[in-house]
Amino acid sequence: MRILLIFTALFLALNLSAQTDKVKSVLAGLDKATPHYGDLAHQIWDLAEVGYQEEKSSQLLQDELKQAGFTVTSGVADIPTAFVASYGSGEPIIGLLAEFDALPGVAQEAVPEKKAIANQRAGHACGHHLFGTASTAAAIALKDWLKSTGGAGTIRVFGTPAEEGGAGKVYMVRAGLFNDVDAVLNWHPSDANSADASSTLANKSAKFRFYGVSSHAAAAPQFGRSALDGVEAMNMMVNMMREHVPETTRIHHIISSGGEAPNVVPAFAEVFYYVRHPEMQEVKNIFNRVVKAAEGAALGTGTTMDFEVIHGSFNLLPNETLTRVVHQNLERVGGVSYTPEEQAFAEKVAATLPKAKQTDLASAEKVRPFSAPEKPYSASTDVGDVSWAVPTTALRTATWVPGTSPHSWQAVAAGGMSIGTKGMMVAAKTMTLSGIEFFQRPELLKEAKKELDRRRGEGFIYEALLGDRKPPLDYRE
């Protein structure tokens, strides 16, 4: 009996050693492939394609996954640039999100001073060129590990367009693409390294269009009915409404069309509204009140009104069960260390930041402690809808100089050079290690599903905030 126990212990030790060697081999493979993935990310950075127009960026990632042995289905959920890439078979099914859209109006060279790229309309000010590439790299590394172990399971990469205001993932959730997935990994570029169980704001937006009667504003104003008056009356009523909504509400708007000439009573005007709140049900309620304000404005100004919901996304539903695992693996990988050249670049960028944002550059090397903050991040993301469909976890890595805000030229600049690449590979390694644990620990996935059910509440049925509208493929045109 004693000999049997000894042999059993020896077998387990050897098996554990073999597994450890395989993990080390996968991570070493990512290190070796860093120049390749850096080049891939930079190609997408150069393309800087905006939401639903990311044809070349999406194709680059699809080709990379096809070459690695993934089966790719493109044009899913009625979105030409969306795709699902799969490898393996059976359960569990682990998904990775991959974004790749740029932002209009932020074209910037990879230099530490503000310098726009001539004749370029967009830039990767939120680092999605890194996002999609790191997820692709992690998926291929997971494939290599899964193949080496001979284990069962499926890896899926979801190519998700138009996160910036286009809600691409919402249409993919609505199409049922996540229905059989056990867990989803995703990450986001940032100025620090962290994995926390935090939430975001739910969001719903719409364009309100007013129609009036044009006439000469001086010679015959009595015959006109101003569509712009309708917009301004709506704005006034919504502004008064701000006193009577929960204080965590955010309502913002622009007048996207206000007429053509001051001496012509505008026959058409349009205002574009966003409504945000930490809870998606409250967003529904507040948005309905905004619609009532628009209806009242039309009635009072003798105009007519219709509106088009542009997008809507749920608040992010954190999953602490999964995120604690991600945090542990992020600590294992560690942060980003700068070369002397990168340090000089970072110092120059830091000098351009507001004093309130300037921070210790060495923080890029550190990993922030795990937390589960009660206050949500003030931004919104279509990852929120994914997180209500399947247990979802995320991390952030220091792809930008500490203190950098997203959607800034400083973010574009760092994301286009080696600082961005280093942070991207921290994310790829962390997701790879976490994915391996998800495959190895079925009890973890069961606990994550229980947490999701608890947070969603009994009887939850998914209904997209944007309703049954088709993807707005032209929203950036």
C-alpha positions as CSV (number, residue, x, y, z in Angstrom):
1,M,0.0,0.0,0.0
2,R,2.8,2.4,0.9
3,I,4.6,1.6,-2.4
4,L,1.4,2.4,-4.3
5,L,1.0,5.7,-2.5
6,I,4.6,6.6,-3.3
7,F,4.1,5.7,-7.0
8,T,0.8,7.7,-7.1
9,A,2.5,10.7,-5.6
10,L,5.4,10.4,-8.0
11,F,3.0,10.1,-10.9
12,L,1.1,13.2,-9.8
13,A,4.3,15.2,-9.4
14,L,5.6,14.2,-12.8
15,N,2.2,15.1,-14.4
16,L,2.2,18.5,-12.6
17,S,5.7,19.1,-13.8
18,A,4.7,18.2,-17.4
19,Q,1.7,20.6,-17.2
20,T,4.0,23.3,-15.9
21,D,6.4,22.8,-18.7
22,K,3.6,23.1,-21.2
23,V,2.4,26.4,-19.8
24,K,6.0,27.7,-19.7
25,S,6.4,26.7,-23.4
26,V,3.2,28.5,-24.3
27,L,4.3,31.7,-22.6
28,A,7.8,31.4,-24.2
29,G,6.0,31.1,-27.5
30,L,4.2,34.4,-26.8
31,D,7.5,36.1,-26.0
32,K,9.0,34.8,-29.2
33,A,6.0,36.0,-31.2
34,T,6.0,39.5,-29.7
35,P,7.6,41.2,-32.8
36,H,5.0,39.5,-35.0
37,Y,2.0,40.6,-32.9
38,G,3.5,44.0,-32.5
39,D,3.6,44.3,-36.3
40,L,0.0,43.1,-36.6
41,A,-1.2,45.6,-34.1
42,H,0.7,48.4,-35.8
43,Q,-0.9,47.5,-39.2
44,I,-4.3,48.0,-37.6
45,W,-3.1,51.2,-35.9
46,D,-2.1,52.5,-39.4
47,L,-5.4,51.5,-40.9
48,A,-7.4,53.3,-38.2
49,E,-10.8,52.2,-39.5
50,V,-13.9,53.4,-37.7
51,G,-16.9,51.4,-36.5
52,Y,-18.5,49.0,-39.0
53,Q,-15.9,50.1,-41.6
54,E,-13.1,47.9,-40.3
55,E,-12.9,45.7,-43.3
56,K,-9.1,45.4,-43.5
57,S,-8.5,45.3,-39.8
58,S,-11.1,42.5,-39.3
59,Q,-9.6,40.6,-42.2
60,L,-6.1,40.8,-40.7
61,L,-7.3,39.1,-37.5
62,Q,-9.4,36.6,-39.4
63,D,-6.4,35.6,-41.5
64,E,-4.2,35.3,-38.5
65,L,-6.6,32.9,-36.8
66,K,-7.2,30.9,-40.0
67,Q,-3.5,30.3,-40.4
68,A,-3.4,29.1,-36.8
69,G,-6.0,26.4,-37.5
70,F,-9.2,28.2,-36.4
71,T,-12.4,27.9,-38.4
72,V,-13.7,31.4,-39.1
73,T,-17.3,32.5,-39.8
74,S,-17.5,36.1,-41.0
75,G,-20.4,38.5,-41.4
76,V,-22.2,37.2,-38.3
77,A,-25.2,39.1,-36.8
78,D,-25.8,40.9,-40.1
79,I,-22.5,42.8,-39.6
80,P,-19.9,42.4,-42.4
81,T,-16.9,43.0,-40.2
82,A,-18.0,40.8,-37.3
83,F,-16.7,37.2,-37.0
84,V,-16.5,34.1,-34.9
85,A,-13.3,32.0,-35.0
86,S,-13.4,28.5,-33.4
87,Y,-10.9,25.8,-32.4
88,G,-11.5,22.5,-30.7
89,S,-14.6,20.7,-29.8
90,G,-16.8,20.0,-26.8
91,E,-17.0,21.7,-23.4
92,P,-16.0,24.0,-21.8
93,I,-16.4,26.8,-24.4
94,I,-14.2,29.7,-23.6
95,G,-14.7,33.0,-25.5
96,L,-12.3,35.9,-26.0
97,L,-13.5,39.3,-27.3
98,A,-11.5,41.1,-29.9
99,E,-12.2,44.8,-30.8
100,F,-10.5,46.7,-33.6
101,D,-12.4,50.0,-34.3
102,A,-10.8,53.4,-34.2
103,L,-12.2,56.8,-33.2
104,P,-12.8,59.7,-35.6
105,G,-10.9,62.9,-35.2
106,V,-7.9,61.6,-33.3
107,A,-5.2,61.0,-35.9
108,Q,-1.8,61.2,-34.2
109,E,1.7,60.1,-34.9
110,A,3.6,57.8,-32.5
111,V,5.6,60.7,-31.1
112,P,5.6,62.4,-27.6
113,E,4.1,65.7,-28.8
114,K,0.8,66.5,-30.4
115,K,1.3,65.9,-34.1
116,A,-1.7,65.0,-36.3
117,I,-1.3,62.6,-39.3
118,A,-2.1,64.6,-42.4
119,N,-5.1,63.4,-44.4
120,Q,-6.1,60.8,-41.8
121,R,-9.6,61.2,-40.2
122,A,-9.3,58.7,-37.3
123,G,-6.9,57.2,-34.8
124,H,-6.7,54.4,-32.2
125,A,-7.3,56.6,-29.2
126,C,-8.8,53.7,-27.2
127,G,-6.2,51.1,-28.2
128,H,-8.5,48.7,-29.9
129,H,-5.8,47.7,-32.3
130,L,-4.0,46.3,-29.3
131,F,-7.2,44.8,-27.9
132,G,-8.0,42.6,-30.9
133,T,-4.4,41.6,-31.5
134,A,-3.8,40.5,-27.8
135,S,-7.0,38.5,-27.8
136,T,-6.0,36.8,-31.0
137,A,-2.5,36.1,-29.6
138,A,-4.0,34.6,-26.4
139,A,-6.5,32.4,-28.4
140,I,-3.7,31.0,-30.5
141,A,-1.5,30.4,-27.4
142,L,-4.5,28.6,-25.8
143,K,-4.9,26.5,-28.9
144,D,-1.3,25.5,-28.7
145,W,-1.7,24.5,-25.1
146,L,-5.0,22.6,-25.7
147,K,-3.4,20.8,-28.6
148,S,-0.4,19.8,-26.5
149,T,-2.6,18.4,-23.7
150,G,-5.0,16.6,-26.0
151,G,-7.9,17.8,-23.8
152,A,-11.4,18.6,-24.8
153,G,-12.8,22.1,-25.1
154,T,-13.5,24.9,-27.5
155,I,-11.9,28.3,-27.9
156,R,-13.9,31.0,-29.6
157,V,-12.7,34.4,-30.7
158,F,-15.5,37.0,-31.2
159,G,-14.5,39.7,-33.6
160,T,-16.6,42.6,-32.3
161,P,-16.8,45.8,-34.4
162,A,-17.9,49.3,-33.5
163,E,-17.6,49.3,-29.8
164,E,-17.3,53.1,-29.9
165,G,-21.0,54.0,-30.1
166,G,-22.0,51.3,-32.6
167,A,-22.8,48.6,-30.0
168,G,-21.6,45.8,-32.2
169,K,-21.6,43.2,-29.4
170,V,-25.2,43.9,-28.6
171,Y,-26.3,42.6,-32.0
172,M,-24.1,39.6,-31.5
173,V,-25.6,38.8,-28.1
174,R,-29.1,39.4,-29.6
175,A,-28.2,36.9,-32.4
176,G,-27.5,34.3,-29.7
177,L,-23.8,33.9,-30.5
178,F,-22.9,33.7,-26.8
179,N,-25.7,31.3,-25.7
180,D,-23.5,28.2,-25.2
181,V,-20.4,29.9,-24.0
182,D,-19.2,29.1,-20.4
183,A,-16.9,32.1,-19.8
184,V,-15.7,35.1,-21.7
185,L,-12.3,36.8,-21.3
186,N,-11.6,40.3,-22.4
187,W,-9.3,43.2,-21.6
188,H,-8.8,46.9,-22.4
189,P,-5.8,49.1,-22.9
190,S,-5.2,51.5,-20.0
191,D,-2.6,53.5,-18.1
192,A,-2.3,50.9,-15.3
193,N,-2.4,47.2,-14.7
194,S,-5.5,46.0,-12.9
195,A,-8.2,43.3,-12.8
196,D,-11.2,44.3,-10.6
197,A,-14.8,43.3,-10.4
198,S,-16.2,46.7,-11.4
199,S,-19.3,47.8,-13.3
200,T,-20.0,50.5,-15.9
201,L,-23.0,52.7,-16.8
202,A,-25.8,51.4,-18.9
203,N,-26.5,53.7,-21.9
204,K,-29.2,54.3,-24.5
205,S,-29.0,56.9,-27.3
206,A,-31.3,58.2,-30.0
207,K,-31.6,60.9,-32.6
208,F,-34.7,63.0,-32.2
209,R,-35.8,64.5,-35.5
210,F,-38.2,67.5,-35.7
211,Y,-40.1,68.5,-38.8
212,G,-41.6,71.9,-39.3
213,V,-42.5,74.4,-42.1
214,S,-40.0,76.6,-43.7
215,S,-40.7,80.3,-44.6
216,H,-38.9,83.6,-44.7
217,A,-37.8,84.4,-41.1
218,A,-38.4,88.2,-41.6
219,A,-41.0,88.6,-44.3
220,A,-43.4,85.7,-43.4
221,P,-42.5,84.1,-40.0
222,Q,-46.1,83.6,-39.2
223,F,-46.3,80.9,-41.8
224,G,-43.4,79.0,-40.5
225,R,-43.1,76.3,-37.9
226,S,-39.5,76.0,-36.7
227,A,-38.1,72.5,-36.2
228,L,-35.2,74.1,-34.3
229,D,-37.8,75.5,-31.9
230,G,-38.8,71.9,-31.3
231,V,-35.3,70.9,-30.6
232,E,-34.7,73.8,-28.2
233,A,-38.0,73.3,-26.4
234,M,-37.0,69.6,-25.9
235,N,-33.6,70.6,-24.6
236,M,-35.2,73.0,-22.1
237,M,-37.6,70.4,-20.8
238,V,-34.9,67.8,-20.5
239,N,-32.7,70.2,-18.6
240,M,-35.5,70.9,-16.2
241,M,-35.9,67.1,-15.8
242,R,-32.3,66.8,-14.6
243,E,-33.5,67.9,-11.1
244,H,-35.9,65.0,-10.9
245,V,-33.8,62.0,-11.9
246,P,-31.4,59.9,-9.7
247,E,-28.2,61.8,-9.1
248,T,-26.1,59.1,-10.8
249,T,-27.8,59.8,-14.1
250,R,-25.9,61.3,-17.0
251,I,-27.8,62.9,-19.9
252,H,-25.9,64.6,-22.7
253,H,-26.7,65.8,-26.2
254,I,-25.6,67.7,-29.3
255,I,-27.7,69.5,-31.9
256,S,-26.6,67.5,-35.0
257,S,-28.7,69.6,-37.4
258,G,-30.1,73.1,-36.6
259,G,-31.0,74.6,-39.9
260,E,-29.3,76.0,-43.0
261,A,-29.5,79.8,-42.7
262,P,-30.7,82.3,-40.0
263,N,-33.2,83.9,-42.3
264,V,-35.0,80.7,-43.2
265,V,-37.3,79.1,-40.6
266,P,-35.8,75.5,-40.3
267,A,-38.0,72.8,-41.6
268,F,-35.8,70.1,-40.1
269,A,-33.7,69.9,-37.0
270,E,-32.1,67.0,-35.1
271,V,-30.7,66.5,-31.6
272,F,-28.7,63.4,-30.5
273,Y,-29.2,62.3,-26.9
274,Y,-27.4,59.9,-24.6
275,V,-28.9,58.6,-21.3
276,R,-26.7,56.8,-18.8
277,H,-27.2,55.3,-15.4
278,P,-25.6,52.4,-13.4
279,E,-28.7,50.3,-13.8
280,M,-30.1,49.4,-17.2
281,Q,-33.8,49.4,-16.0
282,E,-33.4,53.0,-14.8
283,V,-32.0,53.9,-18.2
284,K,-35.1,52.6,-19.8
285,N,-37.3,54.7,-17.5
286,I,-35.3,57.9,-17.9
287,F,-35.2,57.4,-21.7
288,N,-38.9,57.1,-21.9
289,R,-39.3,60.4,-20.0
290,V,-36.9,62.0,-22.6
291,V,-39.2,60.7,-25.3
292,K,-42.2,62.3,-23.6
293,A,-40.3,65.6,-23.5
294,A,-39.7,65.4,-27.2
295,E,-43.4,64.7,-27.8
296,G,-44.4,67.7,-25.7
297,A,-41.9,69.9,-27.5
298,A,-43.3,69.0,-30.9
299,L,-46.9,69.6,-29.7
300,G,-46.0,73.0,-28.2
301,T,-44.1,74.2,-31.3
302,G,-46.5,73.0,-34.0
303,T,-44.0,70.5,-35.4
304,T,-43.9,66.8,-35.7
305,M,-41.2,64.4,-34.3
306,D,-39.8,61.0,-34.7
307,F,-36.8,59.3,-33.2
308,E,-34.3,56.6,-34.0
309,V,-32.6,54.6,-31.3
310,I,-28.9,54.5,-32.3
311,H,-27.5,52.2,-29.7
312,G,-28.0,50.9,-26.2
313,S,-25.8,48.8,-23.9
314,F,-26.3,47.2,-20.5
315,N,-24.2,48.0,-17.4
316,L,-21.3,45.7,-17.0
317,L,-22.2,42.8,-14.7
318,P,-19.0,41.9,-12.8
319,N,-18.0,38.3,-12.0
320,E,-15.8,38.2,-9.0
321,T,-15.3,34.5,-9.2
322,L,-13.5,34.7,-12.6
323,T,-11.8,38.1,-12.0
324,R,-10.0,36.9,-8.9
325,V,-8.3,34.2,-11.1
326,V,-7.4,36.9,-13.7
327,H,-6.0,39.1,-11.0
328,Q,-3.8,36.3,-9.7
329,N,-2.5,35.6,-13.2
330,L,-1.9,39.3,-13.9
331,E,0.3,39.4,-10.7
332,R,2.1,36.4,-12.0
333,V,2.9,38.0,-15.4
334,G,3.7,41.4,-13.9
335,G,3.5,44.9,-15.4
336,V,5.4,46.9,-18.0
337,S,9.1,47.9,-17.6
338,Y,10.5,50.7,-19.8
339,T,13.7,50.8,-21.7
340,P,15.7,54.0,-21.5
341,E,14.2,55.1,-24.8
342,E,10.7,54.3,-23.6
343,Q,11.3,56.1,-20.3
344,A,12.3,59.3,-22.2
345,F,9.2,59.0,-24.4
346,A,7.0,58.5,-21.3
347,E,8.5,61.5,-19.6
348,K,7.8,63.8,-22.5
349,V,4.2,62.5,-22.8
350,A,3.7,62.9,-19.0
351,A,4.8,66.5,-19.2
352,T,1.9,67.2,-21.5
353,L,-0.7,65.8,-19.2
354,P,-2.8,67.9,-16.8
355,K,-1.0,68.3,-13.4
356,A,-3.9,66.4,-11.7
357,K,-3.3,63.4,-14.0
358,Q,0.5,63.3,-13.7
359,T,1.6,60.2,-11.7
360,D,4.6,58.0,-11.0
361,L,5.8,56.4,-14.3
362,A,7.0,53.4,-12.3
363,S,3.4,52.5,-11.6
364,A,3.4,50.9,-15.1
365,E,5.5,48.1,-13.5
366,K,3.0,47.4,-10.7
367,V,-0.3,45.6,-10.5
368,R,-3.0,47.3,-8.5
369,P,-4.6,45.3,-5.7
370,F,-7.8,43.4,-6.4
371,S,-11.0,45.3,-5.6
372,A,-14.8,45.1,-6.1
373,P,-15.8,48.8,-6.1
374,E,-19.4,49.7,-5.5
375,K,-19.2,52.8,-7.7
376,P,-19.2,52.0,-11.5
377,Y,-16.8,53.4,-14.0
378,S,-18.4,56.5,-15.6
379,A,-18.0,55.1,-19.2
380,S,-20.3,52.6,-21.0
381,T,-19.4,49.6,-23.1
382,D,-21.2,47.0,-25.2
383,V,-19.3,44.3,-23.2
384,G,-22.1,45.0,-20.7
385,D,-24.6,43.0,-22.8
386,V,-22.1,40.1,-23.1
387,S,-21.7,40.1,-19.3
388,W,-25.5,39.6,-18.8
389,A,-25.5,36.6,-21.2
390,V,-22.4,34.7,-20.0
391,P,-19.9,35.0,-17.0
392,T,-17.5,37.7,-18.2
393,T,-14.2,39.0,-16.8
394,A,-11.7,41.6,-17.8
395,L,-8.4,43.2,-17.1
396,R,-6.5,46.4,-18.0
397,T,-2.9,46.8,-18.7
398,A,-0.5,49.7,-19.0
399,T,-0.4,50.3,-22.8
400,W,-0.3,54.1,-22.2
401,V,1.9,56.3,-20.1
402,P,0.5,56.4,-16.5
403,G,-1.9,59.3,-16.2
404,T,-3.1,59.2,-19.8
405,S,-6.8,59.4,-20.5
406,P,-8.5,57.3,-23.2
407,H,-9.6,59.1,-26.3
408,S,-6.6,61.4,-26.2
409,W,-3.7,62.0,-28.6
410,Q,-1.3,60.7,-25.9
411,A,-3.1,57.4,-25.9
412,V,-2.8,57.1,-29.7
413,A,0.9,58.0,-29.5
414,A,1.9,55.4,-26.9
415,G,-0.4,52.8,-28.5
416,G,1.5,53.2,-31.7
417,M,4.9,52.3,-30.3
418,S,6.6,49.7,-28.1
419,I,5.0,50.8,-24.9
420,G,1.7,49.8,-26.3
421,T,3.0,46.5,-27.6
422,K,4.5,45.6,-24.1
423,G,1.2,46.2,-22.4
424,M,-0.6,44.2,-25.1
425,M,1.6,41.2,-24.4
426,V,1.0,41.4,-20.7
427,A,-2.7,41.1,-21.5
428,A,-2.2,38.2,-23.9
429,K,-0.2,36.3,-21.3
430,T,-2.7,37.0,-18.6
431,M,-5.6,35.9,-20.7
432,T,-3.7,32.8,-21.8
433,L,-3.0,31.7,-18.2
434,S,-6.5,32.5,-17.1
435,G,-8.0,30.5,-20.0
436,I,-5.9,27.5,-19.1
437,E,-7.3,27.6,-15.6
438,F,-10.9,27.9,-16.9
439,F,-10.3,24.8,-19.0
440,Q,-8.7,22.9,-16.0
441,R,-11.2,23.9,-13.3
442,P,-14.9,23.0,-14.2
443,E,-15.9,23.8,-10.6
444,L,-14.7,27.4,-11.2
445,L,-17.0,27.8,-14.2
446,K,-20.0,26.4,-12.3
447,E,-19.4,28.9,-9.5
448,A,-19.1,31.7,-12.0
449,K,-22.5,30.7,-13.5
450,K,-24.1,30.7,-10.1
451,E,-22.7,34.2,-9.5
452,L,-24.1,35.4,-12.8
453,D,-27.6,34.0,-12.0
454,R,-27.5,35.7,-8.6
455,R,-26.5,39.1,-10.0
456,R,-29.1,38.9,-12.9
457,G,-31.9,38.0,-10.6
458,E,-34.6,35.4,-10.9
459,G,-36.5,35.2,-14.2
460,F,-34.1,37.4,-16.2
461,I,-34.9,37.5,-19.9
462,Y,-32.6,39.4,-22.2
463,E,-34.1,42.2,-24.2
464,A,-31.6,44.5,-26.0
465,L,-32.0,48.2,-25.1
466,L,-31.8,49.0,-28.8
467,G,-34.8,46.9,-29.6
468,D,-35.0,45.1,-32.9
469,R,-33.3,47.7,-35.0
470,K,-30.7,46.6,-37.5
471,P,-27.0,47.4,-37.0
472,P,-26.3,51.1,-38.0
473,L,-23.6,50.2,-40.5
474,D,-23.5,53.8,-41.7
475,Y,-23.3,55.6,-38.3
476,R,-19.8,56.8,-38.9
477,E,-20.4,58.1,-42.4
